[in-house]
């Protein structure tokens, strides 16, 4: 058994899954905060020196999963591990968010595509020298990834 402890909670304008952005690129400029539990406050030291963060979180409003799914940006079936759908064997979400500032136990972010009340599992700094790779293949996302700018959740993975 694997157990995780939430380190905080996301606060965002998205109260319902339907109609929310499906990726941070579709939430450009949308502000939110991450309220860190006081026992983890020390871990925020020096975080404000970064422009972006990786946020890992528990997709708390999903239940169950399918290994073959029809993702938001396509009408064809794909293996769940070749997609970014929220209904996964382990309900873990990942977003790269713009870090605005850190005030005490409150982390202010932009481009947030996460449901309000989502439990936070971890925060990691985004470092371009480590995290940016040139990709010559993007699989079935080819010609479709740019649609994430305006595509919204339709509730198919509730």
C-alpha positions in Angstrom: 0.0 0.0 0.0 1.2 3.5 -0.8 -0.1 6.4 1.3 0.4 10.1 0.6 -0.3 13.0 2.9 -1.7 16.2 1.4 0.6 19.2 2.0 -2.0 21.8 1.1 -5.1 22.7 -0.9 -5.6 24.4 -4.3 -7.9 27.4 -4.4 -9.0 28.3 -7.9 -12.0 29.8 -9.7 -13.1 26.4 -11.0 -15.8 25.0 -8.8 -17.1 22.4 -11.3 -15.2 20.1 -13.7 -17.4 20.9 -16.7 -16.2 24.0 -18.5 -12.7 24.3 -16.9 -9.5 24.3 -18.9 -7.9 20.9 -19.7 -4.3 22.2 -19.5 -2.5 25.3 -18.0 -2.1 26.7 -21.5 -5.8 27.1 -21.7 -5.9 28.9 -18.3 -3.4 31.6 -19.3 -3.6 34.4 -16.7 -6.1 32.6 -14.5 -5.0 33.1 -10.9 -5.2 30.8 -7.9 -3.4 30.0 -4.7 -2.0 27.0 -3.0 -2.6 27.0 0.8 0.1 25.0 2.3 -0.5 23.3 5.7 1.5 25.1 8.4 3.5 22.0 9.2 5.1 22.2 5.7 5.7 26.0 5.7 9.5 25.6 6.1 9.6 23.7 2.8 8.6 26.8 0.9 12.0 28.5 1.7 13.6 29.7 -1.5 10.7 28.7 -3.7 10.0 32.3 -4.6 13.3 32.3 -6.6 11.6 30.3 -9.5 9.4 31.5 -12.3 7.4 28.2 -12.6 6.6 25.2 -10.5 5.5 21.6 -11.1 2.4 21.0 -8.9 1.4 17.4 -8.2 -2.0 16.8 -6.9 -4.7 14.3 -6.1 -7.6 14.2 -8.7 -10.1 14.0 -5.9 -13.2 14.2 -8.0 -12.5 11.2 -10.2 -13.3 7.6 -9.5 -12.3 4.5 -11.3 -10.4 4.4 -14.6 -10.3 2.8 -18.0 -7.1 1.7 -19.8 -8.6 2.7 -23.1 -10.0 6.3 -23.2 -11.3 8.9 -25.6 -9.3 12.1 -24.5 -10.6 15.6 -24.8 -8.6 16.5 -27.8 -9.4 13.5 -30.0 -12.3 11.3 -30.9 -10.2 8.1 -31.2 -9.5 5.7 -28.4 -6.0 5.7 -26.9 -4.3 4.0 -24.0 -4.6 6.0 -20.8 -0.8 6.3 -20.5 -0.7 8.0 -23.9 -3.1 10.7 -22.7 -3.5 13.3 -19.9 -7.0 12.3 -18.9 -7.8 12.6 -15.2 -9.3 9.1 -14.7 -6.1 7.1 -14.2 -5.0 4.1 -12.2 -3.5 6.5 -9.7 -5.4 9.8 -9.6 -2.3 12.0 -9.8 -2.4 15.3 -11.7 0.5 17.4 -12.8 0.5 21.0 -13.9 3.3 23.5 -14.6 2.2 26.8 -13.1 3.6 30.3 -13.2 4.8 31.2 -9.7 3.7 34.8 -8.8 4.8 35.0 -5.2 5.0 33.2 -1.9 3.4 34.9 1.2 3.8 32.8 4.3 2.0 29.5 3.6 0.2 30.9 0.5 1.7 30.2 -2.9 0.2 32.5 -5.6 0.1 31.1 -9.1 -1.2 31.8 -12.6 -2.3 29.6 -15.4 -4.1 27.3 -13.0 -6.2 24.6 -14.6 -7.0 22.8 -11.3 -10.4 22.3 -9.6 -10.9 24.3 -6.4 -10.3 22.2 -3.2 -7.9 19.8 -4.9 -5.4 18.3 -2.4 -1.8 19.1 -3.2 0.8 16.2 -3.0 4.0 18.0 -3.9 5.6 21.1 -5.4 8.9 21.0 -7.4 10.7 23.9 -9.0 10.7 24.0 -12.8 14.2 24.3 -14.1 14.4 24.7 -17.9 17.9 23.1 -18.1 16.4 20.0 -16.6 12.9 20.0 -17.8 12.8 21.2 -21.4 13.6 18.6 -24.1 13.3 18.9 -27.8 10.7 16.3 -28.9 10.6 15.0 -32.5 7.5 12.9 -31.7 4.3 13.9 -29.9 2.2 10.9 -30.9 -1.5 11.4 -31.5 -1.2 14.9 -30.1 0.4 15.9 -33.5 -1.8 18.7 -34.9 -4.1 18.6 -31.9 -2.1 19.9 -28.9 -2.6 23.6 -29.9 -6.4 23.0 -29.4 -5.8 22.9 -25.6 -5.6 26.7 -25.7 -9.4 26.9 -26.0 -10.7 23.4 -25.3 -12.7 23.0 -22.0 -13.7 19.9 -20.0 -17.0 18.4 -21.0 -17.3 16.2 -17.9 -16.6 12.9 -19.7 -14.2 11.8 -16.9 -16.3 12.7 -13.8 
